[in-house]
Amino acid sequence: MNKKIQKNKELKKVKKADGSTVLVGQVYLGIDSITKKRRNTTIRASTVKQWKLKAQQAKKEFQDNGCTTFKESHSLEMFDELVEDWLKIYSSTIRTNTLLATKGYLRHYIMPAFSKIKIVDISPRMISGVVKRWAINADTAIIKNGRREKGKGKDYVNALNILRKLFDHAFDLNIIDTNPAIGIKVPRPKKREVAKKLKYFNNEQLKIWFSYLESLELNNKNLLEINLYMLLLDTGIRIGEALALNWSDIDFKNKKITISKTVVYAKLQNNTKSSKSRDIFITDKTIQRLNNWKKVQYSISNTISINDKRLLFPNHNATYARNGVFYNRLKNHFEKAGLPNIGLHGFRHTHATLLLNNGADYKEIQDRLGHSSISITMDTYSHLSQNKAMETAELFSKTVESL
């Protein structure tokens, strides 16, 4: 393969975000019959043979189209205009979480570097310099609570991938002849051991938390919050999954909850973070608590029956709530209880830690939490099983003593 690539000097091996490589190179198509300019196109393929075949197809299509790639002229000139135009199209093809992440990379990485520059003035050399600066920032960033400063993360390759998509859009609009972000080498971030401390309650802190909840006045607002916090703790589900629950998702007879959707910024998404639905079995105590909460909703609404499509934890308009509202309220509760702020996600970590320390295996925890792979579960929680580690040490000691 290497000899073949050397013979085709126009080809470059580009590493993708998933670790695989692709061959990228430009093909000269000819002189455009309308614009009278040289026309090139970028070809990507897994092998030299595939690349040559695609190059031949591109040349044939150029000739069949009257030796032109002319498209309607576009008024976009500045890079920030390109971003705005691209987002209008891209945002309709992806999930809300992906869009939010994309906007984050744009805000913290891409726009500070290119926003006030003309599209045609952005060169491969300029992009390469920016990527190197991202790498340096990641290597020197201050790490606090397991996180780097915003705009200085080690995942800057994702920002470069977005940049490539932006210039692909500019090429499609006939603003540029080639994509300047293709073939840019990405420096590897330095490995830095970071101990990311998970926030969760130990047994003593849980006792304090339960005692505090029991001391609260049982008004409608407190009842909603108590039931939400206890469900997060009982099941380990994500806050967005809880806010998306309808009563039809609760199977009281078979004692299980179906998790098939989530809420992000008060908008429903018809799948979970891992894109898989799951059933979570719950205890009699959780069933009783949910039944009581359903009766309270009945008394609040003054309706004959509770519609199965009603939300378990709605906002004051009976629509999807924002988790930020509950986070701020929870923070105040923790302060009053004299407990550290573990956040809403801390209930999920507490649930997993309790299971792990009481004999549940990683596969069971993975299925319950809805992780896409068991490696995520193990990487996240293996260092938290202090009780199990002590049991293992004692088991080893007893084995040695019995020899």
C-alpha atoms as one frame of an Amber mdcrd trajectory, in Angstrom:
protein
   0.000   0.000   0.000   2.773   2.472   0.872   4.509   1.971  -2.520   1.229
   2.585  -4.329   0.662   5.788  -2.378   4.163   6.996  -3.195   3.442   6.506
  -6.910   0.287   8.612  -6.480   1.858  11.650  -4.873  -1.417  13.556  -5.049
  -2.835  11.242  -2.368  -2.595  11.897   1.358  -3.507   9.579   4.202  -5.907
  11.390   6.551  -6.831  10.014   9.954 -10.532  10.210  10.781 -12.056  10.856
  14.208 -12.794   7.153  14.680  -9.114   6.252  14.179  -9.443   4.853  10.656
  -7.594   6.361   7.687  -8.803   7.520   4.287  -6.930   8.503   1.125  -7.631
  12.082   0.052  -6.491  13.808  -3.094  -7.480  16.383  -5.701  -8.300  15.580
  -9.311  -7.959  18.053 -12.166 -11.183  17.956 -14.183 -10.357  20.504 -16.874
 -11.171  24.090 -17.845 -14.720  25.101 -16.994 -16.600  25.937 -20.199 -18.547
  28.729 -18.498 -16.189  30.297 -15.944 -13.004  29.554 -17.986 -11.319  28.548
 -14.707  -9.436  25.389 -13.820 -11.728  23.000 -11.984 -10.557  20.489  -9.378
 -12.448  18.223  -7.034 -11.465  16.367  -3.882 -11.786  12.577  -3.871 -11.849
  10.400  -0.731 -11.516   6.613  -0.768 -10.309   3.697   1.338  -7.911   2.279
  -1.273  -5.893   3.516  -4.241  -8.044   1.426  -6.587 -11.257   2.947  -5.243
  -9.748   6.423  -5.424  -8.784   5.992  -9.099 -12.271   4.710  -9.923 -13.929
   7.682  -8.214 -11.536  10.055 -10.019 -12.525   8.590 -13.392 -16.209   8.904
 -12.493 -15.732  12.546 -11.481 -14.018  13.352 -14.803 -16.792  11.617 -16.759
 -19.510  13.500 -14.841 -17.683  16.771 -15.540 -17.615  16.016 -19.266 -21.220
  14.771 -19.314 -22.262  18.023 -17.647 -20.795  20.064 -20.501 -17.376  20.507
 -18.888 -18.712  22.772 -16.155 -19.431  22.708 -12.465 -20.954  26.175 -12.570
 -23.523  26.828  -9.914 -25.583  29.851  -9.080 -23.363  32.548  -7.609 -23.655
  33.185  -3.904 -23.352  36.408  -1.946 -21.536  34.938   1.055 -18.167  36.583
   1.625 -17.202  36.417   5.297 -16.645  33.227   7.281 -19.297  34.025   9.895
 -21.850  34.356   7.061 -20.869  30.894   5.855 -21.393  29.456   9.353 -24.840
  31.002   9.630 -25.875  29.678   6.208 -24.503  26.192   6.898 -26.207  25.911
  10.294 -29.618  26.542   8.705 -29.214  23.332   6.719 -27.176  21.240   9.157
 -29.419  21.876  12.181 -32.350  20.142  10.499 -30.396  16.891  10.000 -29.123
  16.214  13.546 -30.317  15.738  17.105 -30.535  18.634  19.558 -27.567  17.363
  21.602 -25.370  17.159  18.492 -26.407  20.654  17.451 -25.573  22.030  20.900
 -22.159  20.334  20.809 -21.514  21.704  17.302 -22.393  25.232  18.395 -20.030
  24.784  21.349 -17.106  23.917  19.048 -18.002  26.866  16.826 -18.180  29.267
  19.761 -15.032  28.166  21.613 -12.735  27.025  18.796 -13.702  27.976  15.262
 -15.297  31.428  15.426 -12.551  33.059  17.537 -10.037  32.028  14.869 -11.907
  32.690  11.614 -15.095  34.726  12.102 -13.810  38.056  10.709 -11.876  36.605
   7.762 -13.029  36.351   4.157 -13.804  32.775   3.139 -11.466  32.859   0.125
  -8.583  34.137   2.272  -8.515  31.126   4.600  -5.645  28.877   3.531  -4.433
  25.398   4.553  -1.423  27.022   6.213  -3.687  29.272   8.279  -5.856  26.340
   9.353  -2.793  24.251  10.223  -1.538  27.039  12.484  -4.881  27.282  14.258
  -5.023  23.508  14.826  -1.499  23.566  16.284  -2.606  26.332  18.643  -5.584
  24.224  19.728  -3.179  21.378  20.482  -0.910  23.618  22.551  -3.900  24.987
  24.476  -5.051  21.442  25.281  -1.568  20.441  26.477  -1.203  23.483  28.746
  -4.800  23.969  29.926  -5.582  24.133  33.616  -7.542  21.048  34.651 -10.068
  21.532  37.432 -12.378  18.766  38.671 -11.288  16.618  35.759 -12.153  19.223
  33.119 -10.052  21.532  30.973 -10.997  25.143  30.380 -13.553  25.689  27.620
 -11.912  25.991  24.228  -8.855  24.075  25.417 -10.103  20.491  25.278  -8.202
  17.539  23.855 -11.029  16.766  21.385 -10.128  19.606  19.015 -10.157  17.133
  16.097 -13.954  17.472  16.269 -13.609  21.214  15.621 -11.471  20.467  12.551
 -14.099  18.022  11.269 -16.751  20.744  11.567 -14.410  23.122   9.726 -14.130
  20.611   6.883 -17.915  20.416   6.637 -18.123  24.214   6.497 -15.675  24.415
   3.613 -17.440  21.552   1.844 -20.512  23.788   1.994 -18.508  26.720   0.606
 -17.310  24.479  -2.241 -20.872  23.398  -2.998 -21.842  27.073  -3.225 -18.998
  27.687  -5.722 -17.302  30.129  -3.332 -14.012  28.188  -3.276 -12.382  25.751
  -5.698 -10.893  23.395  -3.083 -11.430  22.615   0.580  -8.468  24.105   2.532
  -9.213  21.953   5.597  -8.557  18.663   3.790  -5.227  17.007   4.564  -4.485
  19.057   7.684  -2.371  17.028  10.107  -3.739  16.875  13.642  -1.174  16.847
  16.479  -1.866  14.259  19.142  -2.668  15.704  22.557  -0.238  14.828  25.321
  -1.446  12.192  27.734  -2.193  13.785  31.068  -3.428  11.642  33.933  -6.558
  13.292  35.217  -8.408  11.999  38.237 -11.985  12.987  37.519 -13.810  12.840
  40.807 -17.398  11.662  40.522 -19.939  13.312  42.783 -22.137  10.930  44.766
 -23.417  10.319  48.294 -21.990   7.697  50.621 -24.239   5.817  53.044 -24.034
   8.393  55.841 -24.781  11.270  53.494 -27.753   9.352  52.092 -29.205   9.019
  55.586 -28.906  12.788  56.072 -30.549  13.392  52.675 -33.499  11.089  53.421
 -33.977  12.722  56.802 -33.948  16.181  55.207 -36.565  15.216  52.585 -38.837
  13.868  55.319 -38.623  17.236  57.108 -39.904  19.231  54.132 -43.399  20.686
  54.043 -45.547  18.512  51.785 -46.777  21.200  49.402 -47.232  20.504  45.678
 -43.846  21.896  44.631 -41.937  19.949  47.262 -43.856  16.758  46.489 -42.955
  16.981  42.800 -39.288  17.541  43.618 -39.133  14.818  46.274 -40.642  12.270
  43.890 -38.279  13.325  41.106 -35.173  13.102  43.297 -36.206   9.730  44.703
 -36.945   8.295  41.245 -33.516   9.396  39.988 -31.946   7.719  43.006 -34.097
   4.561  42.805 -33.495   3.932  39.098 -30.288   5.700  38.047 -32.017   7.218
  35.008 -30.825  10.515  33.553 -32.672  13.735  34.394 -33.714  14.211  30.751
 -35.160  10.690  30.703 -37.140  11.389  33.882 -38.570  14.654  32.537 -39.749
  12.822  29.392 -41.722  10.159  31.303 -45.454   9.821  30.772 -47.626   7.747
  33.080 -48.034   5.283  30.192 -44.312   4.494  30.593 -44.945   3.092  34.071
 -46.033  -0.544  34.158 -47.444  -0.799  37.677 -48.498  -4.438  37.247 -45.097
  -5.738  36.101 -43.149  -3.207  38.185 -41.063  -1.640  35.448 -40.427   1.672
  33.675 -39.816   1.972  29.945 -37.129   4.515  29.051 -37.384   5.388  25.347
 -37.014   9.171  25.078 -35.403  12.190  26.676 -35.871  15.931  27.088 -33.165
  18.431  26.144 -33.753  22.123  26.837 -37.491  21.474  27.260 -37.711  19.724
  23.876 -38.598  16.061  23.445 -36.266  13.686  21.613 -37.759  10.324  20.699
 -34.691   8.326  21.707 -32.222   8.193  24.573 -28.561   9.217  24.696 -27.498
   5.733  23.567 -30.374   5.623  21.016 -31.714   2.479  22.686 -34.840   2.025
  24.774 -34.675  -0.058  27.951 -36.934  -1.392  30.681 -35.962  -0.833  34.307
 -37.496  -2.973  37.023 -38.455  -1.114  40.176 -39.226  -2.086  43.764 -42.583
  -2.207  45.543 -41.549   0.893  47.489 -40.928   2.829  44.261 -44.271   1.595
  42.872 -46.042   2.808  46.000 -44.302   6.175  45.846 -45.282   6.647  42.187
 -48.872   5.610  42.893 -49.108   8.196  45.660 -47.638  10.871  43.368 -50.184
   9.973  40.661 -52.997  10.473  43.188 -51.563  13.867  44.150 -51.543  14.882
  40.473 -55.173  13.767  40.322 -56.091  15.984  43.251 -54.204  18.952  41.781
 -55.812  18.689  38.331 -59.341  18.059  39.638 -59.930  15.706  36.723 -61.810
  12.411  36.807 -58.754  10.379  35.812 -55.119  10.852  35.047 -54.428  10.724
  31.313 -51.708   8.147  30.634 -49.980  10.661  28.351 -49.550  13.189  31.110
 -46.030  13.885  32.279 -44.797  12.687  35.662 -42.767  15.856  36.236 -44.161
  18.740  34.144 -43.569  22.460  34.508 -46.334  24.833  35.649 -47.827  24.782
  32.136 -48.043  20.969  32.130 -45.343  20.794  29.413 -41.719  19.654  29.407
 -39.625  21.208  32.152 -36.032  22.455  31.950 -33.623  20.567  34.174 -31.902
  23.843  35.105 -34.931  24.808  37.200 -34.620  21.628  39.271 -30.838  21.960
  39.501 -31.072  25.402  41.127 -33.735  24.217  43.568 -31.695  21.110  44.378
 -28.622  23.216  45.094 -30.582  25.128  47.741 -31.821  21.879  49.277 -28.279
  20.528  49.553 -27.127  23.720  51.272 -29.963  23.525  53.802 -29.228  19.850
  54.435 -25.514  20.578  54.935 -24.539  18.262  52.078 -22.149  18.718  49.122
 -23.705  19.657  45.796 -23.587  16.438  43.759 -26.009  17.798  41.159 -28.882
  15.918  39.556 -26.469  13.492  37.874 -25.035  12.663  41.291 -28.138  10.582
  42.050 -27.263   8.406  39.039 -23.686   7.959  40.296 -24.977   7.190  43.791
 -27.329   4.530  42.394 -24.528   2.855  40.440 -22.107   2.950  43.367 -24.633
   1.374  45.745 -25.294  -1.431  43.245 -21.590  -2.040  42.681 -20.764  -2.175
  46.370 -23.596  -4.606  46.993 -22.686  -7.285  44.495 -24.204  -6.176  41.155
 -21.950  -6.921  38.190 -20.983  -4.405  35.518 -23.274  -5.900  32.876 -26.313
  -5.472  35.132 -25.336  -1.885  35.879 -24.717  -1.157  32.190 -28.195  -2.392
  31.250 -29.835  -0.420  34.038 -28.025   2.839  33.290 -28.390   2.493  29.521
 -24.689   2.783  28.671 -23.949   1.966  25.028 -21.035  -0.299  26.030 -19.843
  -2.025  29.196 -16.463  -0.260  28.895 -18.189   3.042  29.695 -19.608   1.530
  32.885 -16.283   0.033  33.918 -14.255   3.149  33.105 -16.678   5.298  35.086
 -17.252   3.228  38.207 -14.487   0.651  38.658 -12.508   2.857  41.043 -15.566
   3.499  43.227 -16.069  -0.078  44.437 -14.247   0.474  47.723 -16.305  -2.055
  49.667 -15.765  -4.763  47.045 -12.061  -3.992  46.945 -11.861  -4.464  50.710
 -13.778  -7.759  50.453 -11.315  -8.952  47.804  -8.356  -8.061  50.010  -9.887
  -9.901  52.965 -10.660 -12.920  50.773  -7.021 -13.049  49.648  -5.835 -12.795
  53.254  -8.114 -15.630  54.406  -6.957 -17.796  51.490  -3.301 -17.292  52.408
  -3.957 -17.966  56.097  -5.690 -21.253  55.261  -2.653 -22.614  53.389
